[in-house]
């Protein structure tokens, strides 16, 4: 049995996680009591 499909699936999963995690981490990185930000103060998405 080939492990190629599993390798491709793992690569796609890692790419998706790599795109989403930094954005979520930035939005969660606020001081207690401050409102969440909808975007980067520098204008980045």
Secondary structure per residue as TSV (DSSP state, phi and psi in degrees):
chain	resnum	aa	ss	phi	psi
A	1	X	-	360.0	136.5
A	2	X	-	-84.3	143.3
A	3	X	S	-96.6	6.1
A	4	X	H	-60.4	-47.0
A	5	X	H	-59.9	-39.3
A	6	X	H	-66.0	-39.0
A	7	X	H	-64.8	-43.4
A	8	X	H	-64.4	-43.8
A	9	X	H	-61.6	-42.6
A	10	X	H	-64.3	-38.8
A	11	X	H	-65.9	-41.9
A	12	X	H	-65.5	-41.8
A	13	X	H	-62.7	-43.6
A	14	X	H	-64.9	-39.1
A	15	X	H	-65.3	-43.1
A	16	X	H	-63.8	-43.9
A	17	X	H	-64.6	-38.9
A	18	X	H	-64.3	-30.4
A	19	X	H	-79.4	-33.2
A	20	X	H	-91.9	-33.9
A	21	X	H	-64.9	-45.9
A	22	X	H	-60.2	-38.1
A	23	X	H	-65.2	-45.8
A	24	X	H	-65.8	-40.0
A	25	X	H	-63.5	-39.1
A	26	X	H	-65.6	-43.3
A	27	X	H	-68.9	-28.0
A	28	X	H	-84.8	-11.8
A	29	X	-	-87.5	68.4
A	30	X	-	-125.5	155.1
A	31	X	-	-70.0	155.2
A	32	X	T	-61.3	132.1
A	33	X	T	93.2	-15.4
A	34	X	S	-85.2	145.4
A	35	X	-	-71.7	155.1
A	36	X	-	-69.6	151.6
A	37	X	-	-95.5	143.0
A	38	X	S	-83.4	-21.8
A	39	X	S	-160.5	179.8
A	40	X	-	-73.5	137.5
A	41	X	T	-61.7	-22.5
A	42	X	T	-83.6	0.8
A	43	X	S	92.8	3.4
A	44	X	-	-76.7	153.2
A	45	X	-	-69.5	360.0
